Amino acid sequence: MSRLTVFEETAPQTAVLDTTEFETIASTLNDIGVRFERWEAREAFAADATQEDVLAAYRDEVERICAEGGYTTVDIIRVTEETPNKDAIRAKFLDEHTHSEDEVRFFIEGAGVFYLRVDGKVHMVLCEQNDLISVPANTTHWFDMGPDARLAAIRFFNNEEGWVPNFTESGIAKGFPTFEFMAA
């Protein structure tokens, strides 16, 4: 179940909001410029499903998001038990960073937590299957896919190079609860 927990950035031990109610999550995130939607799952995909198969199943939604955001590149990221260097991949995303473009993800399976630092607060968003999140360009954030990561997501990009992080070196991420807290 999707979850939003909000903390003052200086008080990561005391939540000012903790909810699993979709409308509250979407509204709260919309207030900080973050899009949050829920799509209906079309089907369960086999572990060897091709990118083309997955994108075809969500063609209408993908085309709508591309048209609305001007996204020119779409792909699938998949992390499984067999993914090499999972710990290194997780560690890369755990440091606060920004992007010069939106970070848009639709979760096909599995889960991950986006941490968004906006206006003195950290919004922790547990995204699960059927959740779409769009983090606006230049928003400080980090992402935790958990120690036993298993996820697949459609990614949308404005440029062919895709995901390019600009790390803030703030160290703030280390003071906040991890994926395990959110998924509990």
C-alpha atoms as a printed R data frame, in Angstrom:
    type eleno elety resid chain resno      x       y       z
1   ATOM     1    CA   MET     A     1  0.000   0.000   0.000
2   ATOM     2    CA   SER     A     2  1.356   3.423  -0.936
3   ATOM     3    CA   ARG     A     3  2.351   5.596   1.985
4   ATOM     4    CA   LEU     A     4  3.379   9.204   2.586
5   ATOM     5    CA   THR     A     5  5.256  10.261   5.705
6   ATOM     6    CA   VAL     A     6  6.324  13.889   6.109
7   ATOM     7    CA   PHE     A     7  8.999  15.184   8.500
8   ATOM     8    CA   GLU     A     8 10.478  18.575   9.214
9   ATOM     9    CA   GLU     A     9 13.952  18.307   7.689
10  ATOM    10    CA   THR     A    10 15.486  19.052  11.091
11  ATOM    11    CA   ALA     A    11 13.384  16.447  12.966
12  ATOM    12    CA   PRO     A    12 13.553  13.075  11.170
13  ATOM    13    CA   GLN     A    13 12.284  11.220  14.226
14  ATOM    14    CA   THR     A    14  8.850  12.913  14.419
15  ATOM    15    CA   ALA     A    15  6.368  12.644  11.549
16  ATOM    16    CA   VAL     A    16  4.014  15.567  10.957
17  ATOM    17    CA   LEU     A    17  1.933  13.431   8.553
18  ATOM    18    CA   ASP     A    18  1.717   9.677   8.004
19  ATOM    19    CA   THR     A    19 -0.995   8.392   5.676
20  ATOM    20    CA   THR     A    20 -1.882   5.585   3.290
21  ATOM    21    CA   GLU     A    21 -4.960   7.402   1.926
22  ATOM    22    CA   PHE     A    22 -4.448   7.902  -1.812
23  ATOM    23    CA   GLU     A    23 -6.302  11.231  -2.042
24  ATOM    24    CA   THR     A    24 -4.269  12.729   0.814
25  ATOM    25    CA   ILE     A    25 -1.011  11.464  -0.693
26  ATOM    26    CA   ALA     A    26 -1.843  12.875  -4.134
27  ATOM    27    CA   SER     A    27 -3.076  16.205  -2.758
28  ATOM    28    CA   THR     A    28 -0.123  16.716  -0.412
29  ATOM    29    CA   LEU     A    29  2.367  15.916  -3.168
30  ATOM    30    CA   ASN     A    30  0.508  18.089  -5.668
31  ATOM    31    CA   ASP     A    31  0.925  20.994  -3.221
32  ATOM    32    CA   ILE     A    32  4.712  20.711  -3.684
33  ATOM    33    CA   GLY     A    33  4.495  20.241  -7.456
34  ATOM    34    CA   VAL     A    34  4.805  16.444  -7.496
35  ATOM    35    CA   ARG     A    35  2.405  14.396  -9.613
36  ATOM    36    CA   PHE     A    36  1.125  11.160  -8.046
37  ATOM    37    CA   GLU     A    37 -1.328   8.887  -9.866
38  ATOM    38    CA   ARG     A    38 -2.531   5.337  -9.642
39  ATOM    39    CA   TRP     A    39 -3.043   3.298 -12.809
40  ATOM    40    CA   GLU     A    40 -4.827  -0.031 -13.083
41  ATOM    41    CA   ALA     A    41 -2.494  -2.980 -13.609
42  ATOM    42    CA   ARG     A    42 -3.025  -4.497 -17.030
43  ATOM    43    CA   GLU     A    43 -1.452  -7.836 -16.289
44  ATOM    44    CA   ALA     A    44  1.277  -9.598 -14.380
45  ATOM    45    CA   PHE     A    45  4.441  -9.821 -16.441
46  ATOM    46    CA   ALA     A    46  6.801 -12.761 -16.602
47  ATOM    47    CA   ALA     A    47 10.350 -12.122 -15.421
48  ATOM    48    CA   ASP     A    48 11.486 -12.358 -19.033
49  ATOM    49    CA   ALA     A    49  8.820 -10.010 -20.452
50  ATOM    50    CA   THR     A    50 10.332  -7.693 -23.013
51  ATOM    51    CA   GLN     A    51 10.345  -3.932 -22.746
52  ATOM    52    CA   GLU     A    52  8.109  -3.854 -25.828
53  ATOM    53    CA   ASP     A    53  5.531  -6.148 -24.170
54  ATOM    54    CA   VAL     A    54  5.328  -3.990 -21.051
55  ATOM    55    CA   LEU     A    55  5.158  -0.695 -22.933
56  ATOM    56    CA   ALA     A    56  2.480  -2.098 -25.252
57  ATOM    57    CA   ALA     A    57  0.313  -3.028 -22.254
58  ATOM    58    CA   TYR     A    58  0.430   0.590 -21.021
59  ATOM    59    CA   ARG     A    59  0.519   2.283 -24.441
60  ATOM    60    CA   ASP     A    60 -2.330   4.765 -23.789
61  ATOM    61    CA   GLU     A    61 -0.959   5.933 -20.434
62  ATOM    62    CA   VAL     A    62  2.613   6.141 -21.735
63  ATOM    63    CA   GLU     A    63  1.530   8.195 -24.739
64  ATOM    64    CA   ARG     A    64 -0.487  10.542 -22.494
65  ATOM    65    CA   ILE     A    65  2.410  11.125 -20.078
66  ATOM    66    CA   CYS     A    66  4.863  11.641 -22.976
67  ATOM    67    CA   ALA     A    67  2.546  14.176 -24.617
68  ATOM    68    CA   GLU     A    68  1.892  16.066 -21.369
69  ATOM    69    CA   GLY     A    69  5.538  16.190 -20.277
70  ATOM    70    CA   GLY     A    70  7.329  16.302 -23.607
71  ATOM    71    CA   TYR     A    71  9.182  13.075 -22.812
72  ATOM    72    CA   THR     A    72 11.047  11.614 -25.775
73  ATOM    73    CA   THR     A    73 12.554   8.456 -24.282
74  ATOM    74    CA   VAL     A    74 10.803   5.700 -22.356
75  ATOM    75    CA   ASP     A    75 12.321   2.504 -21.003
76  ATOM    76    CA   ILE     A    76 11.943  -0.139 -18.317
77  ATOM    77    CA   ILE     A    77 14.219  -0.607 -15.325
78  ATOM    78    CA   ARG     A    78 14.075  -3.992 -13.654
79  ATOM    79    CA   VAL     A    79 15.891  -5.063 -10.485
80  ATOM    80    CA   THR     A    80 15.603  -8.700  -9.395
81  ATOM    81    CA   GLU     A    81 17.375 -11.131  -7.119
82  ATOM    82    CA   GLU     A    82 19.749 -11.867 -10.003
83  ATOM    83    CA   THR     A    83 20.698  -8.242 -10.696
84  ATOM    84    CA   PRO     A    84 24.465  -7.911 -10.269
85  ATOM    85    CA   ASN     A    85 25.791  -5.193  -7.950
86  ATOM    86    CA   LYS     A    86 22.400  -4.558  -6.306
87  ATOM    87    CA   ASP     A    87 24.047  -3.081  -3.211
88  ATOM    88    CA   ALA     A    88 26.051  -0.629  -5.337
89  ATOM    89    CA   ILE     A    89 22.950   0.323  -7.318
90  ATOM    90    CA   ARG     A    90 21.022   0.960  -4.085
91  ATOM    91    CA   ALA     A    91 23.876   3.014  -2.612
92  ATOM    92    CA   LYS     A    92 24.051   5.223  -5.725
93  ATOM    93    CA   PHE     A    93 20.448   6.347  -5.292
94  ATOM    94    CA   LEU     A    94 20.677   6.899  -1.499
95  ATOM    95    CA   ASP     A    95 22.543  10.216  -1.721
96  ATOM    96    CA   GLU     A    96 20.539  13.401  -2.143
97  ATOM    97    CA   HIS     A    97 20.633  14.765  -5.680
98  ATOM    98    CA   THR     A    98 18.739  16.726  -8.306
99  ATOM    99    CA   HIS     A    99 18.196  16.265 -12.033
100 ATOM   100    CA   SER     A   100 17.906  18.882 -14.750
101 ATOM   101    CA   GLU     A   101 14.797  17.059 -15.950
102 ATOM   102    CA   ASP     A   102 11.743  15.502 -14.299
103 ATOM   103    CA   GLU     A   103 12.141  12.047 -12.764
104 ATOM   104    CA   VAL     A   104  9.029  10.113 -13.758
105 ATOM   105    CA   ARG     A   105  8.443   6.497 -12.751
106 ATOM   106    CA   PHE     A   106  5.488   4.135 -13.041
107 ATOM   107    CA   PHE     A   107  5.886   1.058 -10.816
108 ATOM   108    CA   ILE     A   108  4.886  -2.135 -12.614
109 ATOM   109    CA   GLU     A   109  5.962  -4.360  -9.727
110 ATOM   110    CA   GLY     A   110  7.765  -4.103  -6.438
111 ATOM   111    CA   ALA     A   111  8.291  -0.917  -4.436
112 ATOM   112    CA   GLY     A   112 10.666   1.919  -3.645
113 ATOM   113    CA   VAL     A   113 10.739   5.057  -1.501
114 ATOM   114    CA   PHE     A   114 11.281   8.538  -2.898
115 ATOM   115    CA   TYR     A   115 12.472  11.151  -0.388
116 ATOM   116    CA   LEU     A   116 11.669  14.699  -1.526
117 ATOM   117    CA   ARG     A   117 13.190  17.656   0.327
118 ATOM   118    CA   VAL     A   118 11.012  20.692  -0.331
119 ATOM   119    CA   ASP     A   119 10.328  23.840   1.724
120 ATOM   120    CA   GLY     A   120 12.019  22.592   4.904
121 ATOM   121    CA   LYS     A   121 10.245  19.226   4.898
122 ATOM   122    CA   VAL     A   122 11.147  15.719   3.750
123 ATOM   123    CA   HIS     A   123  8.294  13.846   2.080
124 ATOM   124    CA   MET     A   124  8.864  10.079   2.107
125 ATOM   125    CA   VAL     A   125  6.715   8.425  -0.559
126 ATOM   126    CA   LEU     A   126  6.453   4.636  -0.658
127 ATOM   127    CA   CYS     A   127  5.543   3.842  -4.267
128 ATOM   128    CA   GLU     A   128  4.245   0.398  -5.102
129 ATOM   129    CA   GLN     A   129  2.762  -1.417  -8.075
130 ATOM   130    CA   ASN     A   130  0.386   0.858 -10.055
131 ATOM   131    CA   ASP     A   131  1.848   4.134  -8.675
132 ATOM   132    CA   LEU     A   132  3.131   6.885 -10.957
133 ATOM   133    CA   ILE     A   133  5.284   9.625  -9.460
134 ATOM   134    CA   SER     A   134  6.732  12.630 -11.261
135 ATOM   135    CA   VAL     A   135  9.416  14.538  -9.370
136 ATOM   136    CA   PRO     A   136  9.947  17.960 -10.989
137 ATOM   137    CA   ALA     A   137 13.357  18.922 -12.346
138 ATOM   138    CA   ASN     A   138 15.740  20.427  -9.756
139 ATOM   139    CA   THR     A   139 13.845  18.975  -6.769
140 ATOM   140    CA   THR     A   140 16.271  17.679  -4.144
141 ATOM   141    CA   HIS     A   141 15.565  14.014  -3.482
142 ATOM   142    CA   TRP     A   142 16.943  10.521  -3.012
143 ATOM   143    CA   PHE     A   143 15.571   7.018  -3.562
144 ATOM   144    CA   ASP     A   144 15.720   3.761  -1.593
145 ATOM   145    CA   MET     A   145 14.807   0.482  -3.273
146 ATOM   146    CA   GLY     A   146 15.481  -1.536  -0.129
147 ATOM   147    CA   PRO     A   147 18.038  -4.212   0.750
148 ATOM   148    CA   ASP     A   148 16.160  -6.987  -1.071
149 ATOM   149    CA   ALA     A   149 15.172  -4.868  -4.047
150 ATOM   150    CA   ARG     A   150 12.728  -6.267  -6.527
151 ATOM   151    CA   LEU     A   151 11.084  -3.751  -8.773
152 ATOM   152    CA   ALA     A   152 10.203  -2.898 -12.323
153 ATOM   153    CA   ALA     A   153  9.248   0.580 -13.476
154 ATOM   154    CA   ILE     A   154  8.598   2.500 -16.656
155 ATOM   155    CA   ARG     A   155 10.910   5.528 -16.823
156 ATOM   156    CA   PHE     A   156 10.264   8.687 -18.837
157 ATOM   157    CA   PHE     A   157 13.058  11.040 -19.981
158 ATOM   158    CA   ASN     A   158 13.397  14.365 -21.801
159 ATOM   159    CA   ASN     A   159 16.782  13.443 -23.239
160 ATOM   160    CA   GLU     A   160 18.352  10.290 -24.579
161 ATOM   161    CA   GLU     A   161 21.075  10.244 -21.933
162 ATOM   162    CA   GLY     A   162 18.384   9.597 -19.329
163 ATOM   163    CA   TRP     A   163 19.063   9.851 -15.630
164 ATOM   164    CA   VAL     A   164 21.903  12.271 -14.817
165 ATOM   165    CA   PRO     A   165 22.281  13.035 -11.069
166 ATOM   166    CA   ASN     A   166 23.719  16.220  -9.597
167 ATOM   167    CA   PHE     A   167 24.675  15.248  -6.049
168 ATOM   168    CA   THR     A   168 24.182  17.885  -3.317
169 ATOM   169    CA   GLU     A   169 26.732  16.416  -0.866
170 ATOM   170    CA   SER     A   170 24.350  17.470   1.956
171 ATOM   171    CA   GLY     A   171 24.418  14.179   3.882
172 ATOM   172    CA   ILE     A   172 20.779  14.732   4.951
173 ATOM   173    CA   ALA     A   173 19.649  11.337   3.658
174 ATOM   174    CA   LYS     A   174 21.582   9.503   6.366
175 ATOM   175    CA   GLY     A   175 19.350  10.951   9.107
176 ATOM   176    CA   PHE     A   176 16.034   9.669   7.772
177 ATOM   177    CA   PRO     A   177 14.311   6.280   8.064
178 ATOM   178    CA   THR     A   178 15.077   3.762   5.336
179 ATOM   179    CA   PHE     A   179 12.906   1.639   3.058
180 ATOM   180    CA   GLU     A   180 12.466  -0.902   5.841
181 ATOM   181    CA   PHE     A   181 10.659   1.714   7.995
182 ATOM   182    CA   MET     A   182  8.282   2.709   5.192
183 ATOM   183    CA   ALA     A   183  7.487  -0.829   4.076
184 ATOM   184    CA   ALA     A   184  6.755  -2.010   7.651
